[in-house]
Amino acid sequence: MESVFGLVGKDFAIVAADSSAVHSILVHKTNEDKIMLLDSHKLMGASGETGDRAQFTEYIQKNVALYQFRNGIPLTTAAAANFTRGELATALRKNPYMVNIIMAGYDKDVGPSLYFIDYIASLHKLDKAAFGYGSYFALSMMDRHYRNDMTVEEAIDLVDKIIMEIRSRLVVAPPNFVIKIVDKDGAREYAWRESIKDAPVPAA
Amino acid sequence: MARYDRAITVFSPDGHLFQVEYALEAVRKGNAAVGVRGTDTIVLAVEKKSTPKLQDSRSVRKIVNLDNHIALACAGLKADARVLINRARIECQSHKLTVEDPVTVEYITRYIAGLQQKYTQSGGVRPFGLSTLIIGFDPYTSVPSLYQTDPSGTFSAWKANATGRNSNSIREFLEKNYKETSGQETVKLAMRALLEVVESGGKNLEVAVMTKDHGLHQLEEAEIDAIVAEIEAEKAAAEAAKKAPPKET
């Protein structure tokens, strides 16, 4: 039910995730932010078991911060991705984290990069990746439309096309999505795509 | 194995913990460190003993970040400092992970002091040979704080303090000259206090300034030299003023 996907552009990377928090047949909220800012130039979009997702991503974020204080320089995206995979791998045969992760980052020497890390600790460096039922549609759309060196406008256009496919073709489609971007100026929220907004409660 | 749990820090007949007092001696031999708290700025200044010509001075940082809003300087055994600083940095992140809030200055000071105390009451270990000066702004109240810990594990808050070599003379100077300051005035007060015992010049001082909005800023040698020049000019002007008065009637 949860969808997370991402792609690498000319000198940026984008990660998009749905924002529904679901428990059995009840939708708790439609504006859950599943893409965490690890540090100034890294994003981590995660899907999976809600408790594991929050716990694991916060744990990674604090360890990334600790590395920076200990060593005076931030982790590279590759190092952070490998560290994350290592933590998943260590826990796998004891108490696995049911979390799928798409990590995007920008390094000055390497440029933008994207890493696919699934819950059984596979790690792949890719230009485009997706998780969840939405991945069937996301990967097909990206296979058809993705090109190297897309501009931000072209990439967002593709992301919107993907969101449209997910909304129209997936039976229990999440209504709202959040899009975050990372480039040389840092990691930040780019936009929300909301088709359902919480109605304000009328005053008594 | 039974031999290694004999305590090293034991009471003397007249109630002293000699190992702790010897640790304080080690602190007294360490480099001078000064901390001054202003209304919106907190400054740490540490003496830099002459750097060997071939040494890369950037690898010897005496004032370190524990978190975005907390910094620490110390006097004493630098290797012991590395261990304490590492534990403190982990605790800062761990606190954020468990309670979703950055540490207050008092919390992390209490943690470091608690750690130092543990090593005065455990088997087979010696106390940490250092005193620390911890500065920072509390996360939501933005109150500036300066704390000091020592090898015995005691800690207290200060408006201004010094530790290490000649700390008594520096503290006397601060007691005489302390007043509520802000911004650049706080920096100058800290540097003036340290310059009482240290040869002046950017090469001999390491100075770091913490503000609420910009976190910790380590001053470059050039910046330090500029402020030292200002201080010397002010001193000279004050001397001249003292000699001039007889002309005024």
Interface residues (C-beta under 8 A of the other chain):
Chain A: E58 Y59 K62 N63 A65 L66 F69 R70
Chain B: N65 L66 D67 N86 R89 I90 C92 Q93 S94 K96 L97
